[in-house]
Amino acid sequence: MLENPVLDPKRIPRHVAIIMDGNGRWAKQRNLPRIMGHKVGTESVKDVVKTARELNLEVLTLYAFSTENWKRPAIEVKGLMTLLKTYLKSEVQNMLENNISLRCIGEIEKLQPDVQKILTRVIRETAPKTKVKPSLTLNLALSYGSRSEIVRAARIMAEKCVSGQFDPEDFSEQLFASHLYTGGLPDPDLLIRTGGEVRLSNFLLWQLSYAELYITETMWPDFKGERFIEAIRDYQSRERRFGQTSEQLQAE
């Protein structure tokens, strides 16, 4: 584990989710094309993934491309898909060497066939081996929207109910959560949003119910490992009560 005296190793969050915002504004401030902000942002991805693994996080979820992002200019979307392919090709060996397992959530079928192909290959190659727990699960949200995810889960459960696999009385929060894209993963303990905007942007609406929120003005291209550690240090300064009182927690 990364030696870091400012963090309590016993209070490292299991799952951190990040809205990687500010790439375009970062580029605009420097009179650069927007795609250059996204390109520099991939270096932040590499650094944060490395730091997350060294800190022994279980899951890191990155909001890489939303369903709403399809509305952006075609040239920018094409550039983002090219950057995604480049990242996957360049990082697959690093993932294998460091036991990082790649997962993906979202409407993957909407991605270009060549993107789907390499994404599927890297997911397959980095899948957890028998009885070997990944050092980190890297969860990419691609063509992802939380509302559509919730509707999809409800539709699947309704179809199973109609087919007799279970009854409406069997419905529970746990059963519903198992039908989301994130089924099998712990809910995020911490949500980080870079770029200063204060909204969830249709991201993990169900899963973030009890997450701590950390908003920073730092644009994503400037958000490196040390900033990530700052966010976790802030998380560790908070008291997570989950509806209880401070006195109850102290008694426990």
KEDO-809614 format. One record per residue: residue in three letters; x negated, y, z of N, C-alpha, C, CB in turn. Coordinates in steps of 0.1 Angstrom, whole numbers, plus 2048, in hexadecimal, padded with zeros to 3 digits. Glycine has a CB too. Layout:
<rodos>
   type   n_east   n_north   n_up   ca_east   ca_north   ca_up   c_east   c_north   c_up   cb_east   cb_north   cb_up
    ALA        X         Y      Z         X          Y       Z        X         Y      Z         X          Y       Z
...
</rodos>
This chain:
<rodos>
   type   n_east   n_north   n_up   ca_east   ca_north   ca_up   c_east   c_north   c_up   cb_east   cb_north   cb_up
    MET      7F8       7F4    800       800        800     800      7F7       80D    800       809        800     80C
    LEU      7FC       817    7F9       7F5        824     7F9      7F3       829    807       7FD        82E     7F0
    GLU      7E6       82C    80A       7E3        832     817      7E7       841    816       7D4        831     81A
    ASN      7F2       844    81E       7F6        852     81E      7FA       856    82C       802        854     814
    PRO      7F2       85E    833       7F5        861     841      801       869    843       7E9        868     847
    VAL      807       86F    839       813        878     83B      820       870    83A       813        883     831
    LEU      81F       863    837       82B        85B     835      82B       850    83F       82C        856     827
    ASP      837       84D    844       839        841     84D      83C       835    844       845        844     857
    PRO      833       82C    844       835        820     83B      841       818    83F       829        817     83C
    LYS      847       819    84B       853        812     84F      85F       819    84A       853        810     85E
    ARG      85E       825    845       86A        82C     841      86A       830    832       86C        839     849
    ILE      863       828    82A       862        82B     81C      870       826    816       857        823     815
    PRO      876       82F    80E       883        82B     808      882       81E    7FF       88A        836     800
    ARG      88C       816    800       88C        80A     7F7      88E       80E    7E8       897        800     7FB
    HIS      897       818    7E6       89A        81B     7D8      89B       82A    7D7       8A8        815     7D4
    VAL      893       82F    7CD       894        83E     7CA      899       840    7BC       885        844     7CC
    ALA      8A2       849    7BA       8A7        84C     7AD      8A3       85A    7A9       8B7        84A     7AC
    ILE      89F       85D    79D       89B        86A     799      8A2       86F    78C       88B        86A     797
    ILE      8A7       87B    78D       8AC        882     781      8A0       88B    77C       8B9        88B     784
    MET      89A       886    771       88E        88D     76C      891       899    763       885        882     764
    ASP      894       8A4    76A       899        8B0     763      88E       8BA    761       8A5        8B5     76A
    GLY      88F       8C3    757       887        8CE     755      87C       8CD    74A       880        8D1     762
    ASN      87C       8C2    743       873        8C1     738      874       8CC    72D       874        8B3     731
    GLY      880       8CE    729       882        8D8     71E      87F       8E6    723       890        8D7     71A
    ARG      883       8E9    72F       880        8F7     735      871       8F9    737       887        8F9     742
    TRP      86A       8EE    73B       85C        8EE     73D      855       8F2    730       856        8E1     743
    ALA      859       8EC    725       853        8EE     718      857       8FC    713       858        8E4     70E
    LYS      863       901    715       867        90E     711      85F       919    718       876        910     714
    GLN      85C       917    725       854        921     72C      846       922    726       853        91D     73B
    ARG      842       918    71F       834        918     719      834       91A    70A       82D        90B     71D
    ASN      840       91E    705       842        920     6F7      83E       913    6EF       839        92C     6F2
    LEU      842       908    6F4       83F        8FB     6ED      84D       8F5    6E9       838        8F1     6F7
    PRO      84C       8EC    6DF       859        8E5     6DB      85E       8DD    6E7       856        8DB     6CF
    ARG      86B       8DB    6E8       871        8D4     6F4      86B       8C6    6F5       880        8D3     6F2
    ILE      868       8BF    6EA       863        8B1     6EA      856       8B0    6F1       862        8AB     6DC
    MET      84E       8BB    6F1       841        8BB     6F8      843       8BA    708       839        8C8     6F5
    GLY      84E       8C0    70C       851        8BF     71B      854       8B0    71E       85D        8C8     71E
    HIS      85C       8AA    715       85F        89C     718      852       893    717       869        897     70D
    LYS      849       896    70E       83D        88F     70C      834       890    719       835        894     700
    VAL      833       89C    71E       82B        89E     72A      832       897    736       829        8AD     72D
    GLY      83F       897    735       847        891     740      844       882    741       856        893     73D
    THR      840       87B    736       83D        86D     737      831       86A    740       83B        867     729
    GLU      828       874    741       81D        873     74A      821       873    758       812        87E     747
    SER      82B       87B    75B       831        87C     768      838       86E    76C       83C        887     76A
    VAL      83E       868    762       844        85B     764      83A       851    768       84B        856     757
    LYS      82E       851    761       824        847     764      81E       84A    772       818        849     75A
    ASP      81C       856    776       817        859     783      820       856    78E       813        868     784
    VAL      82D       859    78C       837        856     797      839       847    798       844        85D     793
    VAL      839       840    78D       83B        831     78E      82F       82B    795       83B        82B     77F
    LYS      823       830    792       817        82B     799      818       82E    7A8       80A        832     793
    THR      81C       83A    7AC       81D        83D     7BA      828       835    7C1       820        84C     7BB
    ALA      833       833    7BA       83E        82B     7C0      839       81D    7C3       84A        82B     7B6
    ARG      832       817    7BA       82D        80A     7BC      823       809    7C8       826        804     7AF
    GLU      81A       813    7C9       811        814     7D3      817       816    7E1       806        81F     7D1
    LEU      823       81D    7E1       82A        81F     7ED      833       813    7F1       832        82C     7EC
    ASN      833       809    7E9       83C        7FD     7EB      84B       800    7EA       838        7F7     7F9
    LEU      84F       809    7E2       85D        80A     7DF      862       7FD    7D8       860        816     7D6
    GLU      86E       7FA    7DB       874        7EE     7D4      879       7F2    7C6       87F        7E8     7DC
    VAL      880       7FD    7C5       886        801     7B8      884       810    7B6       896        7FE     7B9
    LEU      881       813    7A9       880        821     7A5      889       822    798       872        825     7A2
    THR      894       82A    799       89D        82C     78E      89B       83A    788       8AC        82A     792
    LEU      898       83B    77B       896        847     774      8A1       84A    76A       888        847     76D
    TYR      8A7       856    76B       8B1        85A     762      8AA       85F    755       8BB        865     768
    ALA      8A9       856    74B       8A1        859     740      8A9       85F    734       89A        84D     73B
    PHE      8B5       85B    732       8BD        85F     727      8CC       85D    72A       8B9        858     71A
    SER      8D4       867    72B       8E2        866     72F      8EB       864    723       8E6        872     737
    THR      8F7       860    725       901        85F     71A      903       86D    714       90E        859     71F
    GLU      902       877    71C       904        885     717      8F8       88A    70E       906        88F     723
    ASN      8ED       884    711       8E1        888     709      8E2       885    6FA       8D5        881     70F
    TRP      8EB       87C    6F6       8ED        879     6E8      8F2       885    6E1       8F7        86E     6E6
    LYS      8F7       88F    6E8       8FC        89C     6E2      8F1       8A5    6DE       906        8A3     6EB
    ARG      8E5       8A2    6E2       8D9        8AB     6DF      8D6       8AB    6D0       8CD        8A7     6E8
    PRO      8CE       8B4    6CB       8CA        8B4     6BD      8C4       8A7    6B9       8C1        8C0     6BA
    ALA      8C7       8A2    6AD       8C3        895     6A9      8B3       894    6A9       8C8        892     69B
    ILE      8AC       89F    6A6       89E        89E     6A6      898       89C    6B4       898        8AB     6A0
    GLU      89F       8A2    6BE       89A        8A0     6CC      89D       891    6D1       8A1        8AA     6D5
    VAL      8A9       88C    6CD       8AD        87F     6D1      8A3       875    6CB       8BB        87B     6CC
    LYS      8A0       877    6BE       896        86E     6B7      888       86F    6BE       895        872     6A8
    GLY      884       87B    6C2       877        87C     6C9      877       875    6D6       874        88B     6CB
    LEU      883       876    6DD       884        86F     6EA      883       860    6E9       891        873     6F1
    MET      889       85B    6DE       889        84D     6DC      87A       848    6D8       893        849     6D1
    THR      874       850    6D1       866        84D     6CD      85D       84D    6DA       860        858     6C3
    LEU      85F       857    6E2       857        857     6EF      85A       84B    6F7       85A        864     6F7
    LEU      867       847    6F8       86A        83B     6FF      863       82F    6FA       879        839     6FF
    LYS      863       82D    6ED       85C        822     6E7      84D       822    6EA       85E        821     6D8
    THR      847       82E    6E9       839        830     6EC      836       82C    6FA       834        83E     6E8
    TYR      83E       831    703       83C        82E     712      83D       81F    714       847        836     71A
    LEU      847       818    70F       848        80A     712      83D       802    70C       856        805     70B
    LYS      838       806    700       82D        7FE     6FA      820       801    702       82B        803     6EB
    SER      81E       80D    707       812        810     70E      811       80B    71C       80F        81F     70D
    GLU      81D       809    722       81E        806     730      821       7F7    733       828        80E     737
    VAL      824       7EF    729       828        7E1     72C      81D       7DA    733       82D        7DA     71F
    GLN      811       7DC    72E       805        7D4     734      803       7D9    743       7F9        7D7     72C
    ASN      805       7E6    745       803        7EB     753      80E       7E5    75C       804        7FA     753
    MET      81A       7E3    757       825        7DD     75E      822       7CF    762       833        7DE     756
    LEU      81D       7C8    758       81A        7BA     75A      80E       7B8    764       815        7B3     74D
    GLU      804       7C0    763       7F9        7BF     76C      7FC       7C3    77B       7ED        7C8     768
    ASN      807       7CC    77C       80A        7D1     78A      818       7CB    78E       80B        7E0     789
    ASN      81C       7C1    787       829        7BA     78C      835       7C4    78D       826        7B3     799
    ILE      836       7CD    783       841        7D6     782      84B       7D0    779       83C        7E4     77E
    SER      858       7CF    77E       862        7C9     776      86B       7D4    770       86B        7BF     77E
    LEU      86D       7D4    763       875        7DE     75C      884       7D9    75B       870        7E2     74F
    ARG      88D       7E2    75F       89B        7E0     75D      8A1       7EC    756       8A3        7DD     76B
    CYS      8AD       7EB    751       8B3        7F6     74A      8C2       7F6    74C       8B0        7F5     73A
    ILE      8C7       802    74F       8D5        803     751      8DB       80E    747       8D9        808     75F
    GLY      8E7       80B    742       8ED        814     738      8F2       80C    72C       8E3        81E     734
    GLU      8F7       814    722       8FD        80E     716      8F1       80C    70C       908        817     710
    ILE      8EA       801    70F       8DE        7FF     707      8E1       7FC    6F8       8D6        7F3     70D
    GLU      8ED       7F7    6F6       8F1        7F4     6E8      8F2       800    6DF       8FE        7EC     6E8
    LYS      8F2       80C    6E5       8F3        818     6DD      8E5       81D    6D9       8FA        823     6E5
    LEU      8DA       817    6DF       8CD        81B     6DB      8CA       816    6CD       8C3        816     6E5
    GLN      8C0       81C    6C6       8BC        817     6B9      8B7       809    6BA       8B1        821     6B3
    PRO      8B9       801    6B0       8B5        7F3     6B0      8A6       7F1    6B4       8B7        7ED     6A3
    ASP      89D       7FA    6AE       88F        7F8     6B1      88C       7FB    6C0       886        801     6A8
    VAL      893       804    6C6       892        808     6D4      897       7FC    6DC       899        815     6D8
    GLN      8A3       7F7    6D9       8A8        7EB     6E0      89E       7DF    6E0       8B6        7E7     6DA
    LYS      898       7DD    6D4       88F        7D2     6D3      883       7D2    6DC       88A        7D1     6C4
    ILE      87D       7DE    6DD       871        7DE     6E6      875       7DF    6F4       868        7EB     6E2
    LEU      880       7E5    6F7       886        7E6     705      889       7D8    70A       892        7EF     705
    THR      890       7D0    702       893        7C2     705      887       7BA    707       89C        7BC     6FB
    ARG      87D       7BC    6FF       870        7B4     700      869       7B7    70D       867        7B7     6F4
    VAL      868       7C4    710       861        7C8     71D      868       7C3    729       85E        7D7     71D
    ILE      875       7C4    729       87E        7BF     734      87B       7B0    736       88D        7C2     732
    ARG      87B       7A9    72B       879        79A     72B      86B       797    730       87B        794     71D
    GLU      861       79E    72B       853        79B     72F      850       79E    73D       84A        7A2     726
    THR      857       7A8    743       854        7AD     751      85E       7A7    75B       854        7BC     751
    ALA      867       79F    756       871        799     75F      86A       792    76B       87B        790     758
    PRO      870       793    777       86A        78C     783      868       77D    780       873        78E     78F
    LYS      85C       779    784       859        76A     783      85F       763    78E       84A        768     782
    THR      860       756    78D       866        74E     797      85F       74F    7A5       866        73F     793
    LYS      866       753    7AF       861        754     7BD      857       75F    7BF       85B        747     7C1
    VAL      856       768    7B4       84C        773     7B6      854       780    7B5       841        773     7AA
    LYS      854       787    7C0       85C        794     7C1      854       79F    7BA       85F        798     7D0
    PRO      85B       7A7    7B1       853        7B2     7AB      84E       7BC    7B5       85C        7BA     7A1
    SER      842       7C2    7B2       83D        7CC     7BB      846       7D9    7BA       82E        7CF     7B8
    LEU      84C       7DA    7AE       855        7E6     7AC      85F       7E2    7A1       84D        7F3     7A9
    THR      86C       7E5    7A2       875        7E4     797      877       7F2    792       883        7DE     79C
    LEU      873       7F4    785       875        801     77E      882       800    776       869        804     775
    ASN      88B       809    77A       899        808     775      89B       815    76C       8A3        807     780
    LEU      89B       813    75F       89D        81E     756      8AC       820    752       895        81D     749
    ALA      8B1       82C    755       8BF        82F     751      8BF       835    743       8C6        839     75B
    LEU      8C4       82D    739       8C3        831     72B      8D1       831    725       8B9        828     723
    SER      8D5       83B    71E       8E2        83C     719      8EC       839    724       8E5        833     70D
    TYR      8E9       83F    730       8F1        83C     73C      8FA       847    740       8E7        839     748
    GLY      906       843    745       90F        84D     74B      917       845    756       919        852     740
    SER      917       84B    762       91D        844     76D      92C       842    76C       91A        84C     77A
    ARG      933       84B    766       942        849     765      945       83D    75C       948        856     75F
    SER      93D       83D    750       940        832     747      93B       824    74E       938        834     73A
    GLU      931       825    756       92D        819     75D      938       814    767       920        81B     765
    ILE      93E       81D    76E       949        819     777      955       814    76F       94D        826     77F
    VAL      958       81A    764       963        815     75C      960       807    757       966        81F     750
    ARG      954       805    752       950        7F8     74D      951       7EE    758       941        7F9     748
    ALA      94D       7F1    764       94E        7E7     76F      95C       7E4    772       947        7EC     77C
    ALA      965       7EE    772       973        7EC     775      979       7E3    76A       97A        7F9     776
    ARG      975       7E6    75E       97B        7DE     753      977       7CF    754       976        7E3     745
    ILE      96A       7CD    757       965        7BF     759      96D       7B8    764       956        7BF     75B
    MET      96F       7BF    76F       976        7B9     77A      984       7B6    777       975        7C2     787
    ALA      98B       7BF    76F       999        7BD     76B      99A       7B1    762       99E        7CA     764
    GLU      990       7AF    759       990        7A4     750      98F       797    758       985        7A5     745
    LYS      986       797    762       984        78B     76A      991       788    772       978        78D     773
    CYS      998       793    776       9A4        791     77E      9AF       78A    775       9A9        79E     784
    VAL      9B0       78F    769       9BA        78A     760      9B7       77C    75C       9BA        793     753
    SER      9AA       778    75B       9A6        76B     757      9A7       761    763       999        76A     751
    GLY      9AA       766    76F       9AB        75E     77B      99F       75B    782       9B1        751     777
    GLN      994       762    77F       987        760     786      988       765    795       97C        767     77F
    PHE      990       76F    797       993        773     7A5      9A0       77B    7A5       987        77B     7AB
    ASP      9A5       77E    7B1       9B1        785     7B3      9AF       794    7B7       9BA        77E     7BD
    PRO      9B8       79D    7B5       9B7        7AA     7B9      9B3       7AC    7C8       9C3        7B2     7B6
    GLU      9B8       7A2    7D0       9B5        7A3     7DE      9A6       7A0    7E1       9BD        798     7E5
    ASP      99F       79B    7D7       991        798     7D9      988       7A4    7D7       98C        78D     7CF
    PHE      98E       7AF    7D1       986        7BB     7CE      980       7C1    7DB       98F        7C5     7C7
    SER      974       7C5    7DB       96D        7CB     7E6      962       7D4    7E0       967        7C1     7F0
    GLU      95D       7DD    7E9       952        7E6     7E4      946       7DD    7E0       94D        7EF     7F0
    GLN      943       7D3    7E7       937        7CA     7E3      93A       7C3    7D6       935        7C0     7EE
    LEU      946       7BF    7D4       949        7B8     7C7      948       7C2    7BB       957        7B1     7C7
    PHE      94D       7CE    7BE       94D        7D8     7B3      93E       7DC    7B0       955        7E4     7B7
    ALA      936       7DE    7BA       928        7E2     7B8      921       7D7    7B1       922        7E4     7C6
    SER      924       7CB    7B2       91D        7C0     7AB      920       7C0    79C       921        7B3     7B1
    HIS      92A       7C7    798       92E        7C8     78A      928       7D5    783       93D        7C7     788
    LEU      922       7DD    78B       91B        7E9     785      90E       7E5    77F       919        7F4     790
    TYR      908       7ED    777       8FB        7EA     771      8F1       7E7    77B       8F6        7F6     768
    THR      8F2       7ED    787       8E8        7EC     791      8EA       7E0    79A       8E7        7F8     799
    GLY      8F4       7D7    797       8F7        7CC     79F      8EA       7C4    7A3       900        7C2     797
    GLY      8E9       7C1    7B0       8DD        7BA     7B5      8D2       7C3    7BA       8D7        7B2     7AA
    LEU      8D3       7D0    7B7       8C9        7DA     7BC      8CF       7E1    7C8       8C5        7E4     7B1
    PRO      8C6       7E5    7D2       8CB        7ED     7DD      8CF       7FB    7D8       8C0        7EF     7E8
    ASP      8D8       802    7DE       8DC        80F     7DA      8D0       819    7DD       8E9        814     7E2
    PRO      8CF       824    7D6       8C4        82D     7D8      8C5       833    7E6       8C4        839     7CE
    ASP      8BA       834    7ED       8B9        83B     7FA      8B6       84A    7F8       8AE        835     803
    LEU      8B0       84D    7EC       8AC        85B     7EA      8AE       85E    7DB       89D        85D     7EE
    LEU      8B4       86A    7D8       8B5        86F     7CB      8AD       87B    7CA       8C4        872     7C7
    ILE      8A4       87C    7C0       89B        887     7BD      8A0       88D    7B0       88C        884     7BD
    ARG      8A2       89A    7B0       8A5        8A1     7A3      89B       8AD    7A2       8B3        8A7     7A3
    THR      894       8AC    797       88A        8B7     794      891       8C2    78B       87E        8B1     78C
    GLY      88A       8CD    78A       88F        8D8     782      899       8E1    788       896        8D2     776
    GLY      89C       8DF    795       8A4        8E9     79C      8B3       8E8    79B       8A0        8F6     798
    GLU      8B9       8E1    791       8C7        8E0     78F      8CD       8D8    79B       8CB        8DA     782
    VAL      8D9       8DC    79F       8DF        8D5     7AB      8EC       8CE    7A7       8E1        8DF     7B7
    ARG      8EB       8C3    7A1       8F6        8BB     79D      8F2       8AD    79A       8FE        8C1     790
    LEU      8FB       8A3    79A       8F8        895     797      8F8       891    789       902        88C     79F
    SER      8FE       899    780       8FE        897     772      902       889    76E       8EF        899     76D
    ASN      90D       884    774       912        877     770      908       86B    772       917        877     761
    PHE      901       86C    77D       8F6        862     780      8F9       85A    78D       8E9        869     781
    LEU      8FB       84D    78C       8FD        844     797      907       84A    7A2       8EF        842     79E
    LEU      912       84E    79D       91C        854     7A6      920       84A    7B1       928        858     79E
    TRP      922       83E    7AE       926        834     7B9      91A       831    7C2       92B        827     7B2
    GLN      90E       82F    7BC       902        82A     7C3      8FC       834    7CC       8F8        825     7B9
    LEU      8FE       841    7C9       8F8        84C     7D0      901       851    7DC       8F5        858     7C7
    SER      90B       849    7E0       914        84E     7EA      90D       852    7F7       91E        843     7ED
    TYR      903       84B    7FB       8FC        84D     808      8ED       851    806       8FD        842     811
    ALA      8EA       855    7FA       8DC        859     7F7      8D9       867    7FD       8D9        858     7E8
    GLU      8CC       869    801       8C8        876     804      8C4       87D    7F7       8BB        875     80E
    LEU      8C7       88A    7F7       8C5        892     7EB      8B9       89B    7ED       8D1        89A     7E7
    TYR      8B0       89B    7E3       8A4        8A4     7E3      8A3       8AB    7D6       897        89B     7E6
    ILE      8A5       8B8    7D6       8A5        8C1     7CA      898       8C9    7CA       8B1        8CA     7C9
    THR      891       8C9    7C0       884        8D1     7BF      885       8DA    7B2       878        8C8     7BF
    GLU      87F       8E6    7B3       87E        8EF     7A8      873       8EA    79E       87B        8FD     7AC
    THR      86A       8E1    7A2       860        8DC     79A      866       8D5    78D       857        8D2     7A1
    MET      861       8D9    782       865        8D2     775      85F       8C4    774       862        8DB     769
    TRP      866       8BB    76E       861        8AE     76D      853       8AC    768       86A        8A5     764
    PRO      84E       8B3    75E       840        8B2     759      836       8B5    764       83E        8BA     74D
    ASP      83A       8BD    76E       831        8C0     779      833       8B8    786       832        8CF     77D
    PHE      83C       8AE    785       840        8A6     791      837       899    790       84F        8A3     791
    LYS      82C       89A    797       823        88E     797      824       887    7A5       814        893     795
    GLY      81B       87E    7A7       81B        875     7B3      81C       87D    7C0       80F        86C     7B3
    GLU      814       888    7C1       814        88F     7CE      821       896    7D1       808        89A     7CD
    ARG      828       89A    7C6       836        8A0     7C8      840       895    7CC       83A        8A7     7BB
    PHE      83E       889    7C7       846        87E     7CA      844       87B    7D9       842        871     7C2
    ILE      838       87B    7DE       835        878     7EC      83B       883    7F5       826        878     7EE
    GLU      83B       890    7F0       842        89B     7F7      851       898    7F9       83F        8A8     7F0
    ALA      857       893    7EF       865        890     7EF      868       885    7F9       86B        88C     7E1
    ILE      860       87B    7FA       862        870     803      85F       874    811       859        864     7FF
    ARG      855       87D    813       853        883     820      85F       88A    825       846        88C     820
    ASP      865       892    81C       871        899     820      87C       88F    824       876        8A2     814
    TYR      87E       885    81C       887        87A     81F      885       874    82D       887        86F     815
    GLN      879       872    830       875        86C     83D      878       876    849       867        868     83E
    SER      87A       882    846       87D        88C     851      88B       88D    854       878        89A     84D
    ARG      893       886    84D       8A2        886     84F      8A7       87B    857       8A9        886     841
    GLU      8B2       87D    85E       8B9        873     866      8C4       86D    85E       8BD        878     874
    ARG      8C4       860    85B       8CE        85A     853      8D8       853    85C       8C8        850     848
    ARG      8E4       859    85D       8ED        854     868      8F8       84B    862       8F4        860     86E
    PHE      8FB       84C    855       906        843     84F      913       843    857       901        835     84E
    GLY      917       84F    85B       923        851     863      922       850    872       92D        846     85E
    GLN      917       84C    877       915        84B     885      910       858    88B       90B        83F     889
    THR      90F       859    898       909        864     89E      8FA       862    8A1       911        868     8AB
    SER      8F3       86D    8A4       8E5        86C     8A7      8E3       863    8B4       8DF        879     8A9
    GLU      8EC       865    8BD       8EC        85D     8CA      8ED       84E    8C7       8F6        862     8D4
    GLN      8F6       84A    8BE       8F7        83C     8BB      8EB       836    8B5       903        83A     8B1
    LEU      8E5       83E    8AC       8D8        839     8A6      8CD       838    8B0       8D4        843     89B
    GLN      8CC       841    8B9       8C2        840     8C4      8C4       834    8CD       8C2        84D     8CC
    ALA      8D1       831    8CF       8D4        826     8D8      8D0       819    8D1       8E3        826     8DB
    GLU      8D2       818    8C4       8CE        80C     8BD      8BF       80A    8BC       8D4        80D     8AF
</rodos>
